[in-house]
Amino acid sequence: MERLNLEVAWIAILLGLVSGTVIGLYFSREDWLGGYASWRRRMIRLGHVALIGTGLLNLAFAFSVRFLDLHARVGTASRLLILGAATMPLVCFLSAWRTGLRRLFFVPVLSLVGGVMAFVVGGLFP
């Protein structure tokens, strides 16, 4: 399963770099998306960083599973980390569009925390 985490990791990192490039085209405009401190602009930046961060988390997971030979014990962790990598940037970008959608942050947060917990408890300390 770590192969899928590896693929998700590199796709997320690529999307994070591309989104950062697009955001960077407008960073010098003080009024872009309501100004530097605006909710919309902060959520867009957080979504860009979330892509790279969750990508790196999945990358670390994939290499850890291979290095520690934990293939059979980390299926739940794998799925939750992939879900977190998909939903964290999505919820960030959706929250920038509609602030009420920020209530969905529990989905990626619980997915990522649960994935790391499942890896630590089920993989490292069985």
N, C-alpha and C positions, 0 to 999 in steps of 0.2 A: 504494500500500500504506500510505502514511502516514495515510490516513483511518482504517484499522483501529487503528493505534497511537494515534491521537487518541481514538477511541471507548474503547479499552481504558484509556487514561490517565484519562479522566473517570469511567469506571465504578470504577476502582481508587481514585481520590481520594474518590469518594462513599462507597464501602465502608469506606475508611479513616476517614472522618469519622463514619460510623454506628457502626463498631466502637469508635471512641474514645469516642463518646457512651455506649455500653453499658458499656464498661470504666469510664468516669468515674462511673457510678452506684455503683460499689463501691470506688472508690479510697480512701475514708476508712476502710474496714474494714481494720484492720491485719492481721487473720488471713486475709483473702480470698485464696484460692488458695495458702495456705501462708505468707503474709507477703510483705512487699515484696521481699525478696531471693530468694524461692523460684524455682526453675527454671520452674515452670508460669506464674507471674505474669510473669516476664521474657520468656518466649516469647510470651505473649499480647500484651504491650506491643510486642515486636519485630514481631509479625505486623501489628499496627495501623500501626506506623510504616512497615513494608515496603510496605503497600498505598499509602500516600501517596507514599513515596519512589520506588517503581517506576512509579507513575502519573506523577509529575513527570519521570522519566527518559524515559518514552514520549512525554510531551508535548513535551519538549525535542527529542527525535528527530524527531517529526512536523513541528514548526516549522522545524527545521534543514534537513530534506529539502526542504521547500517553499521556504524562503528561498534555499538554495544550488542549487536545481533539480537534485537528485540522484536523481530518481525511478527511473531505470533501473538504478542501481548498488547499491541498498541492500536488496534483498529478503531476504538472509540475516540482515542486522542487524535488520530489522523483525521477522522471525519469532522470532529469539532473544530480543529484548527483550520481546515478547509472552509467550513461554514463561517468561521470568524473572519477569514481572509476575504471572503466574498461579501459579507454583510457589513463589516466595519466601514470600509470606504463608501459603500452604497448608502448606508444610513447617514454618513457625514454629508454626502452630496445631496441626498434627499432633504436633509435638515436645512441645508443652505437654500433649497428651493421653497420648502414649507416648514416653518419653525415648529409646527405642531408634531412633525414626524420625529422630532428629537426623542419622543417617548419610546421609540423603537430601539434605543441604544442598549436596552437590556439584552437584546438578542445577540449582538456581536460580543458584548462584554461577557455574558454567561458562557458563550461558545468558547471564547479564548481562554477564560479562566478555567472552565471545565476541561478543555483540551490539555492544558498544561498540568492540571491536577491529575487527570487520567494518565498522562505520561509519567509523572513523578510517582504516583501511587502504584499504578499497574505495571509500569515498565522498569523504573529504577529500583523500586522497593516492593517487589511482588510478595 
